[in-house]
């Protein structure tokens, strides 16, 4: 008789393609709700959507694909993350991952619009 699987090794609740489709809807919702823009480089957006979807598929949460999951609420970034929204987008024009940008972001270097 086989032993029960270890925690976290269970079959994901959703297939990866479903997670990708849901993540596309999710990221569009973030852009629309928060008045942001997607990165002008579609390859960046696709790479981040894929990473977020893989994390959703494997863990059930859209952890930022640019950071290692630490299993520590203080360190782990779940999209859209507070540092991205509160610090990085206003300062850099984009979040660390680069998918969510200020509406005036056209690429690096970024100069925030005055106003």
ChimeraX attribute file (.defattr): number of C-alpha atoms within 10 A of each C-alpha:
attribute: neighborCount
match mode: 1-to-1
recipient: residues
	/A:1	3
	/A:2	4
	/A:3	5
	/A:4	8
	/A:5	9
	/A:6	7
	/A:7	6
	/A:8	9
	/A:9	10
	/A:10	10
	/A:11	10
	/A:12	13
	/A:13	12
	/A:14	12
	/A:15	14
	/A:16	17
	/A:17	13
	/A:18	12
	/A:19	23
	/A:20	20
	/A:21	13
	/A:22	15
	/A:23	21
	/A:24	16
	/A:25	11
	/A:26	16
	/A:27	20
	/A:28	15
	/A:29	13
	/A:30	16
	/A:31	17
	/A:32	11
	/A:33	9
	/A:34	11
	/A:35	12
	/A:36	22
	/A:37	19
	/A:38	20
	/A:39	22
	/A:40	15
	/A:41	12
	/A:42	11
	/A:43	11
	/A:44	15
	/A:45	19
	/A:46	14
	/A:47	15
	/A:48	21
	/A:49	24
	/A:50	20
	/A:51	19
	/A:52	25
	/A:53	28
	/A:54	22
	/A:55	20
	/A:56	23
	/A:57	21
	/A:58	20
	/A:59	14
	/A:60	14
	/A:61	15
	/A:62	22
	/A:63	22
	/A:64	22
	/A:65	20
	/A:66	13
	/A:67	12
	/A:68	11
	/A:69	15
	/A:70	10
	/A:71	8
	/A:72	8
	/A:73	9
	/A:74	7
	/A:75	11
	/A:76	15
	/A:77	22
	/A:78	16
	/A:79	18
	/A:80	17
	/A:81	14
	/A:82	12
	/A:83	12
	/A:84	22
	/A:85	21
	/A:86	11
	/A:87	14
	/A:88	19
	/A:89	22
	/A:90	17
	/A:91	15
	/A:92	20
	/A:93	29
	/A:94	27
	/A:95	23
	/A:96	19
	/A:97	19
	/A:98	22
	/A:99	24
	/A:100	29
	/A:101	27
	/A:102	25
	/A:103	17
	/A:104	13
	/A:105	22
	/A:106	15
	/A:107	15
	/A:108	9
	/A:109	9
	/A:110	16
	/A:111	14
	/A:112	15
	/A:113	11
	/A:114	4
	/A:115	3
